Amino acid sequence: MKTSPRGLDLIKSSEGLHLRAYPDPGTGAEPWTIGYGSTGCVSAGMTITVAQAEQRLQNDLSRVEAAVTRLATVPLTQGQFDALVSFTYNVGEGNLARSTLLRLVNTGEPAAAAEQFGRWVRAGGRVLPGLVTRRAAERAMFESPA
């Protein structure tokens, strides 16, 4: 599967576009981030263009889509796939792989899985309002009709 335009919009709006590298909002330090939430090969003071941000997003998205496709062992609706891609784009493949959310998806319990999004709203030990908003949007997308 590929991320739909609706899923891509969620990722872009949640991440925002930053053409200058910034530190992780949860820790105030590494990992440094740029573009639409890209953390690969980013250092303090780095700048990029909009075109480079779009290319980074596509590269990161391909990697995340492959991870979700590999880790989700049951058929997914487009909304479920998009929500899991957005979630994984933010928290990483390792966190998805170890999550109760994924376990519940894979055991055919989508309603219980949807409840798990709200548990992932902390960074650096504190609740971040942006994560609360993002997880609510991901849950709504996950629960949307096929």
Residue pairs with C-beta under 8 A, 6 or more apart in sequence:
1 65
1 69
1 76
1 78
1 81
2 65
3 11
3 61
3 65
3 81
3 82
3 85
4 78
4 82
6 82
6 141
7 78
7 81
7 82
7 83
7 85
7 86
7 141
8 61
10 82
10 86
10 134
10 137
10 138
10 141
11 36
11 37
11 57
11 61
11 85
11 86
11 89
12 36
12 57
14 37
14 86
14 90
14 130
14 133
14 134
14 137
15 36
15 37
15 89
15 90
16 36
17 35
17 36
17 50
17 53
18 33
18 34
18 35
19 34
19 35
19 47
19 48
19 49
19 50
19 53
20 34
20 45
20 46
20 47
21 32
21 33
21 34
21 42
21 43
21 44
21 45
21 46
21 47
22 32
22 33
22 34
23 29
23 30
23 32
23 33
23 44
24 30
24 31
24 32
24 33
24 123
24 124
25 123
25 124
25 128
25 130
26 122
26 123
26 124
26 125
26 126
26 128
27 123
27 124
28 124
31 39
31 42
32 39
32 42
32 43
32 44
32 46
33 39
33 42
34 42
34 46
34 47
34 48
34 53
34 56
35 48
35 52
35 53
35 54
35 56
35 57
36 53
36 54
36 56
36 57
36 60
37 60
37 89
37 90
38 53
38 56
38 57
38 60
40 56
40 60
48 56
60 89
61 85
61 89
64 85
64 88
64 89
64 93
65 85
67 88
67 93
67 96
67 97
68 81
68 84
68 85
68 88
68 96
71 93
71 96
71 97
71 102
72 81
72 84
72 102
72 105
72 106
73 106
74 105
74 106
74 108
76 84
76 105
77 144
77 145
77 146
78 146
79 141
79 142
79 143
79 144
79 145
79 146
80 105
80 110
80 142
82 141
83 117
83 138
83 139
83 141
83 142
84 96
84 102
84 105
84 142
86 134
86 137
86 138
86 141
87 96
87 101
87 117
87 120
87 135
87 138
88 95
88 96
90 131
90 134
91 120
95 120
96 102
99 116
99 120
100 116
100 119
101 113
101 116
101 117
101 119
101 120
102 113
104 110
104 112
104 113
104 116
105 113
110 142
110 143
113 142
114 139
114 142
114 143
115 139
117 135
117 136
117 138
117 139
117 142
118 132
118 135
118 136
118 139
120 131
120 135
121 127
121 128
121 131
121 132
121 135
122 128
122 131
123 131
